[in-house]
Amino acid sequence: MVQVLLKGREKQQENLYEELLRERAAVLARAGFAVEDALEKLEKLDRRIGEMMNRCQSLQTGSPVGAHPREQQSVFEEIDEIIDQFNATCQKAELQYYYLIVTREALGLRRHETVQKFYRIPSKKKKMRAL
């Protein structure tokens, strides 16, 4: 009878331990996914900036000097708007990365070299007006 009770408790402890491990993994995964989502948004915004820069360049090279100053100004303003979005998303990615590191630390994971290599957050961009 006593052995049956001890085996039942051991089984309960094992189940509880497994549940805790699953929850730790889920928390860590959510923190990583948040960083990945922010990095994906940054990539999309970076591609949009590149497309707009190409458009701006084609306006400058494909037309006589001063032919479309309003259109060029409009493109510059749109690029600056996208850069503002990029920089805000970059700041959010940095915060999500910080949360990931804090979560790892709380779970007892102290070495972050691989995480740093895997989640590279680009630096913020300067606006066109500043160039």
C-alpha positions in Angstrom: 0.0 0.0 0.0 2.8 2.5 0.9 4.7 1.6 -2.2 1.6 2.2 -4.3 1.2 5.7 -2.7 4.8 6.5 -3.3 4.7 5.4 -6.9 1.5 7.6 -7.4 3.3 10.6 -5.9 6.4 10.0 -8.0 4.2 9.8 -11.1 2.5 13.1 -10.1 5.8 14.7 -9.6 7.0 13.5 -13.0 3.9 14.9 -14.6 4.3 18.2 -12.8 7.9 18.4 -13.8 7.1 17.7 -17.5 4.3 20.3 -17.4 6.8 22.9 -16.0 9.3 22.0 -18.8 6.6 22.4 -21.4 5.6 25.7 -20.0 9.2 27.0 -19.9 9.6 25.9 -23.5 6.4 27.7 -24.5 7.4 30.9 -22.8 10.8 30.9 -24.4 9.2 30.1 -27.8 6.8 33.0 -27.5 9.6 35.4 -26.7 11.6 34.2 -29.7 8.5 34.4 -32.0 8.0 38.1 -30.9 11.6 38.9 -32.0 11.1 37.0 -35.3 7.9 38.9 -36.1 9.6 42.2 -35.5 12.5 41.2 -37.7 10.2 40.1 -40.5 8.5 43.5 -40.4 11.9 45.1 -40.6 12.8 43.1 -43.6 9.5 44.1 -45.4 10.0 47.8 -44.6 13.6 47.6 -45.7 12.5 46.1 -49.1 10.0 48.9 -49.4 12.6 51.5 -48.7 14.9 49.9 -51.4 12.0 50.0 -53.9 11.3 53.6 -53.2 15.0 54.5 -53.4 15.1 52.8 -56.9 12.1 54.8 -57.9 13.7 58.0 -56.7 16.9 57.1 -58.6 15.0 56.4 -61.8 13.2 59.8 -61.4 16.6 61.5 -61.1 18.3 59.7 -64.0 15.4 59.3 -66.3 14.3 62.9 -66.6 15.8 66.3 -67.3 17.1 68.2 -64.3 14.2 69.7 -62.3 11.5 68.0 -64.5 9.6 66.5 -61.6 10.5 68.2 -58.4 7.1 67.7 -56.8 7.1 64.0 -57.6 10.7 63.7 -56.2 9.7 65.5 -53.1 6.7 63.2 -52.7 8.9 60.2 -53.1 11.4 61.6 -50.5 8.5 62.2 -48.1 7.2 58.7 -48.6 10.7 57.2 -48.0 11.0 59.3 -44.8 7.6 58.0 -43.6 8.7 54.4 -44.2 12.0 55.1 -42.5 10.0 56.3 -39.5 8.1 53.1 -39.5 11.4 51.1 -39.8 13.0 52.9 -36.9 9.9 52.4 -34.7 9.8 48.7 -35.6 13.6 48.5 -34.9 13.0 49.9 -31.5 10.2 47.4 -30.9 12.6 44.6 -32.1 15.2 45.7 -29.6 12.7 45.6 -26.8 11.4 42.2 -27.8 15.0 41.0 -28.0 15.6 42.4 -24.5 12.5 40.5 -23.2 13.9 37.3 -24.8 17.2 37.7 -23.0 15.5 38.4 -19.7 13.3 35.4 -20.2 16.3 33.2 -20.9 18.1 34.5 -17.8 15.0 33.8 -15.7 15.0 30.3 -17.0 18.6 29.8 -16.1 20.1 30.2 -19.5 23.1 32.4 -19.2 24.9 32.1 -22.5 23.4 34.2 -25.3 26.1 34.1 -28.1 24.0 31.9 -30.4 20.9 34.1 -29.8 22.9 37.2 -30.6 24.0 35.7 -33.9 20.6 34.4 -34.8 18.6 37.6 -34.0 20.6 40.4 -35.6 18.7 43.6 -35.3 19.7 46.2 -37.9 20.6 49.7 -36.9 18.2 52.6 -37.4 18.1 54.5 -40.7 18.6 58.2 -41.3 15.9 60.1 -43.1 16.3 61.3 -46.7 16.1 65.0 -45.5 19.1 64.3 -43.3 21.1 63.0 -46.2 
